[in-house]
Amino acid sequence: MKEFTGKVAVITGGASGIGRAIADHAAGEGMKVVLADVEESALARAEQELKAAGATILAVRADVSKREDVESLARK
């Protein structure tokens, strides 16, 4: 895939570290980004910063070790 504009990236662990770097890059490519993370404060901060930069973001608090959280993330 060479065209990323308008595509959706779902990034677990997206509020910090490598996940955040991937989210920044995906947003820079024009992708819509779904951020999932267990750390609510880091998630809120990442959402705010990416939106301020013009990205389309959906932030979802999710613990991917819990099936119900993953299923909820998929529904959103």
C-alpha distances in whole Angstrom, upper triangle without the diagonal:
4,6,7,11,13,10,13,13,16,17,21,23,21,25,26,25,21,20,21,20,16,17,18,15,13,16,16,12,14,13,15,17,19,21,23,26,30,31,32,33,30,28,30,30,26,26,28,27,23,25,27,24,23,20,20,21,23,25,26,28,27,29,26,29,31,29,31,29,25,26,27,24,22,25,24
4,6,9,12,11,14,14,17,19,22,24,22,25,26,25,22,21,21,19,16,17,17,14,12,15,14,10,12,12,15,17,20,22,24,27,31,32,33,33,30,28,30,30,26,25,28,26,22,24,26,23,22,19,20,21,23,25,27,30,29,31,28,31,33,32,33,31,28,29,29,26,24,27,26
4,6,9,8,12,13,16,18,22,24,22,24,25,25,22,21,21,19,16,16,17,14,11,13,12,9,9,10,13,15,18,20,23,26,30,31,31,32,29,27,28,28,24,24,26,24,20,21,23,21,19,17,17,19,21,23,25,28,28,30,28,31,33,32,32,30,27,28,28,25,23,25,24
4,6,5,8,9,13,15,18,21,18,21,22,22,19,17,17,16,13,13,13,11,8,9,10,6,7,6,9,11,14,17,20,23,26,27,28,28,25,23,24,24,21,20,22,21,17,18,20,18,16,13,13,15,17,20,22,25,25,27,25,28,30,29,29,27,24,25,25,21,20,22,21
4,6,9,11,14,16,20,22,19,21,23,23,21,19,18,17,15,14,14,12,9,9,9,6,4,5,8,11,14,17,20,23,27,28,27,28,26,23,24,24,20,19,21,20,16,16,18,16,13,11,11,14,16,19,22,25,25,28,26,30,31,30,30,28,25,26,25,22,21,22,20
4,7,10,13,15,19,21,18,21,23,24,22,19,19,19,16,14,15,14,10,10,11,9,6,5,6,10,12,16,19,22,26,27,26,27,25,22,22,23,20,18,20,19,16,15,18,16,13,11,9,12,14,17,19,23,23,26,25,29,29,28,28,25,23,23,23,19,18,19,17
4,7,10,13,16,19,17,19,22,22,20,17,17,17,14,13,14,13,9,10,12,9,8,5,6,9,11,14,17,20,24,25,25,26,24,21,22,23,19,18,20,20,16,17,20,18,15,12,11,12,13,16,18,21,21,24,22,26,26,25,25,23,20,21,20,17,16,17,16
4,7,10,13,16,14,16,19,20,18,15,15,16,13,11,13,13,9,10,13,11,9,6,5,6,7,11,13,17,20,22,21,23,21,18,19,20,17,15,18,18,15,15,18,17,15,12,10,10,10,13,14,18,18,20,18,22,23,22,22,19,17,17,17,13,12,14,12
4,6,10,12,10,14,16,16,14,11,12,13,9,8,11,10,7,9,12,11,10,7,6,5,6,8,11,14,18,19,19,21,18,16,18,18,15,14,17,17,14,15,18,17,16,12,11,10,10,12,13,16,15,17,16,19,20,20,20,18,15,16,16,13,12,15,13
4,7,10,9,12,14,15,14,10,12,13,10,9,12,13,10,11,15,14,14,10,9,6,5,6,7,11,14,16,17,19,17,14,16,17,14,13,17,17,14,16,19,18,17,14,12,10,9,10,10,13,12,14,12,16,17,16,17,14,11,13,13,9,9,12,11
4,6,5,9,11,12,10,6,8,10,8,7,11,11,10,11,14,14,15,12,11,7,6,5,6,8,12,14,15,17,14,12,15,15,12,12,16,16,13,16,19,18,18,14,13,11,10,10,10,12,11,12,11,14,16,16,17,14,12,15,14,11,12,15,13
4,5,8,10,11,10,7,9,12,10,10,13,14,13,15,18,18,18,15,14,11,8,6,5,6,9,11,13,15,13,11,14,15,13,13,17,17,16,18,21,20,21,17,16,13,12,10,9,10,8,9,8,11,13,14,15,11,10,13,13,10,12,15,14
4,6,7,8,8,5,7,10,10,10,13,14,14,15,18,19,20,17,16,12,11,7,6,5,8,9,11,13,10,9,13,13,11,13,16,16,15,18,20,20,21,18,17,14,13,11,11,10,9,9,9,12,14,16,17,13,12,16,16,13,15,18,17
4,6,8,8,4,5,8,8,6,9,11,11,12,15,16,16,14,13,9,8,5,6,6,9,10,11,12,9,8,11,11,8,10,13,13,11,14,16,16,17,14,14,11,11,9,10,10,11,12,12,15,17,18,19,15,14,17,16,13,15,18,16
4,7,9,6,5,9,10,8,10,13,13,13,16,18,18,16,15,11,10,7,7,6,9,7,9,9,5,5,8,8,6,8,11,10,10,13,15,15,17,14,15,12,12,9,10,10,11,12,14,16,18,20,20,16,16,19,18,15,18,20,17
4,7,6,5,7,10,9,10,13,14,15,16,19,20,18,18,14,14,10,10,9,11,9,11,11,7,8,11,10,8,11,13,12,12,16,17,17,19,17,18,15,15,13,14,13,14,14,15,17,20,22,23,19,19,22,21,18,21,23,21
4,5,5,6,9,10,11,13,14,16,17,19,20,19,19,16,16,13,13,11,13,12,15,14,11,12,15,13,11,14,16,15,15,18,19,18,21,18,20,17,18,16,17,16,16,16,16,18,21,23,24,21,20,24,23,20,23,25,23
4,5,5,6,9,10,11,12,14,15,17,19,17,18,15,15,12,13,12,15,15,17,17,13,14,17,16,13,15,18,16,15,19,20,19,21,18,19,17,18,16,17,17,17,17,16,18,21,23,24,21,20,23,23,20,21,25,23
4,5,5,6,9,10,10,12,14,15,17,15,15,11,11,9,9,9,12,13,15,15,12,11,14,14,11,13,16,14,13,16,18,17,19,16,16,14,14,13,14,14,14,14,14,16,19,20,21,18,17,20,20,16,18,21,19
4,5,5,6,9,10,10,12,14,15,14,14,11,11,9,10,10,13,12,14,14,10,10,12,11,8,10,13,11,10,13,15,14,16,13,14,12,14,12,14,14,15,16,16,19,21,23,23,20,19,22,21,18,19,22,20
4,5,5,6,9,10,11,12,14,14,15,12,13,12,13,14,17,16,18,17,13,13,16,14,10,13,15,13,11,15,16,14,16,14,16,14,16,15,17,18,18,19,19,22,24,25,26,23,22,25,24,20,22,25,22
4,5,5,6,8,10,11,13,11,12,10,11,10,12,13,17,17,18,19,15,14,17,16,12,13,16,14,12,15,17,15,16,13,14,13,15,14,16,18,18,18,17,20,23,24,25,21,19,22,22,18,19,22,20
4,5,5,6,8,10,11,9,9,7,8,7,10,12,16,16,16,16,13,12,14,13,9,10,13,11,9,12,14,12,13,10,11,9,11,11,14,15,16,18,17,20,22,23,23,20,18,21,20,16,18,20,18
4,6,5,6,9,10,10,11,9,12,11,14,15,18,18,18,18,14,13,15,13,9,11,12,10,7,11,12,10,11,9,11,11,13,14,16,18,19,21,21,24,26,27,27,23,22,25,24,20,21,23,21
4,5,5,6,9,9,11,10,13,13,16,17,21,21,21,21,18,16,18,17,13,14,16,13,11,14,15,12,13,11,13,13,16,16,19,21,21,23,22,25,27,28,28,25,23,26,25,21,22,24,22
4,5,5,7,5,8,7,10,11,14,16,20,20,21,21,18,16,18,17,13,13,16,14,11,13,15,12,12,9,10,11,13,14,17,19,20,22,20,24,25,26,26,23,21,23,22,19,19,21,19
4,5,5,5,7,7,10,11,15,17,21,20,20,20,17,15,16,15,12,11,13,11,8,10,12,9,8,6,8,9,12,13,16,19,20,22,22,26,27,27,27,24,22,24,23,19,20,21,19
4,5,7,10,10,14,15,18,20,24,23,23,23,20,18,19,17,14,14,15,13,10,12,13,9,9,8,11,12,15,17,20,23,24,26,25,29,30,30,31,27,26,28,27,23,23,25,22
4,6,9,10,14,16,19,21,25,25,25,25,22,20,21,20,17,17,18,16,13,14,16,12,12,10,11,13,16,18,21,24,24,26,25,29,30,30,31,28,25,27,26,23,23,24,22
4,7,9,13,15,18,21,25,25,25,25,22,20,20,20,17,15,17,15,12,12,14,11,9,7,9,11,14,17,20,23,24,26,25,29,30,30,30,27,25,26,25,21,21,23,20
4,6,10,12,15,18,22,23,22,23,21,18,19,19,15,14,16,15,12,12,15,13,11,8,8,9,12,14,17,20,21,23,22,26,27,26,26,23,21,22,21,18,18,19,17
4,7,10,13,16,20,21,20,21,19,16,17,17,14,12,14,14,11,11,14,13,11,7,5,6,8,11,14,17,18,21,20,24,24,24,23,21,19,20,18,15,15,16,13
4,6,10,13,16,17,17,18,16,12,14,14,11,10,13,13,9,10,14,13,11,8,6,5,6,8,11,14,15,17,17,21,21,21,21,18,16,18,16,13,13,15,12
4,6,10,13,15,14,16,14,11,12,14,11,9,13,14,11,12,15,15,14,11,9,6,5,6,7,10,11,14,14,18,18,18,17,14,13,14,13,9,10,12,9
4,7,10,11,11,13,11,7,10,11,8,8,11,12,10,12,15,15,15,12,11,7,6,5,6,8,9,12,12,16,16,17,17,13,12,15,13,10,12,14,11
4,7,9,10,12,11,8,11,13,10,10,14,15,14,15,18,19,19,15,14,11,9,6,5,6,6,8,8,12,13,14,14,10,9,12,11,8,11,13,11
4,6,7,10,8,6,10,12,10,11,14,15,15,17,19,20,21,18,17,13,11,8,7,5,5,7,8,11,12,14,14,10,11,14,13,10,14,16,14
4,6,9,9,8,11,13,13,13,16,18,18,19,22,23,24,21,20,16,14,11,9,5,5,5,8,10,11,14,13,10,12,15,13,12,15,17,16
4,6,6,6,9,10,11,12,14,15,16,18,20,21,23,20,20,16,15,11,10,7,9,9,12,14,15,17,17,14,15,18,17,15,19,20,18
4,6,5,6,9,10,10,12,14,15,16,18,20,21,19,19,15,13,9,9,6,9,11,14,16,16,19,17,14,16,18,16,15,18,19,17
4,5,5,6,9,10,11,12,14,15,17,19,20,19,19,16,15,11,12,10,13,14,17,19,20,22,21,18,19,22,20,18,22,23,20
4,5,5,6,8,10,10,12,14,15,17,18,17,17,14,14,10,11,10,13,14,16,18,19,22,21,18,19,22,20,17,21,22,20
4,5,5,6,9,10,11,12,14,15,17,15,14,11,10,7,8,7,10,12,14,17,18,20,19,15,16,19,17,14,17,19,16
4,6,5,6,9,10,11,12,14,15,14,14,11,10,7,9,9,13,15,18,20,21,22,21,18,19,21,18,16,19,20,17
4,5,5,6,9,10,11,12,14,14,14,12,12,10,12,12,15,18,20,22,23,25,24,21,21,24,21,19,22,23,20
4,5,5,6,8,10,11,12,11,12,9,11,9,11,12,15,17,18,21,22,24,23,20,20,22,20,17,20,21,18
4,6,5,6,8,10,11,9,9,6,7,6,10,11,14,17,19,22,22,24,22,19,19,21,19,16,18,19,16
4,6,5,6,9,10,10,11,9,10,10,13,14,18,20,22,25,26,27,26,22,23,25,22,19,22,22,19
4,6,5,6,9,9,11,10,12,12,15,17,19,22,23,26,27,29,28,24,24,26,24,21,23,25,21
4,5,5,7,5,8,7,10,10,14,16,19,21,22,25,26,27,27,23,23,25,23,19,21,22,19
4,5,5,5,6,6,10,11,14,17,20,23,24,27,28,28,27,24,23,25,22,20,21,22,18
4,5,7,10,10,13,14,18,20,23,25,27,30,31,32,31,27,27,29,26,23,25,26,22
4,6,9,11,14,15,19,21,24,26,27,30,31,32,31,28,27,29,27,24,25,26,23
4,7,9,13,15,18,21,24,27,27,31,31,32,31,27,27,28,26,23,24,24,21
4,6,10,12,15,18,20,23,24,27,28,28,28,24,23,25,23,19,20,21,18
4,7,10,13,17,19,22,22,26,26,26,25,22,21,22,20,17,17,18,14
4,6,10,13,15,18,19,22,23,23,22,18,18,19,17,14,15,16,12
4,6,10,12,16,16,20,20,20,18,15,15,16,13,10,12,12,9
4,7,9,13,14,18,17,18,17,13,13,15,12,10,12,13,10
4,6,10,11,14,14,15,13,9,10,12,9,7,10,11,8
4,7,10,12,12,13,12,8,10,12,10,8,12,13,11
4,6,9,8,10,9,5,7,10,8,7,10,12,11
4,5,6,8,9,6,7,11,10,10,13,15,14
4,5,7,9,6,6,9,10,9,11,14,14
4,6,9,8,8,11,13,12,14,17,17
4,6,5,7,9,10,11,13,15,16
4,5,5,6,9,10,11,12,14
4,5,5,6,9,10,11,12
4,5,5,6,9,10,11
4,5,5,6,9,10
4,5,5,6,9
4,5,5,6
4,5,5
4,5
4
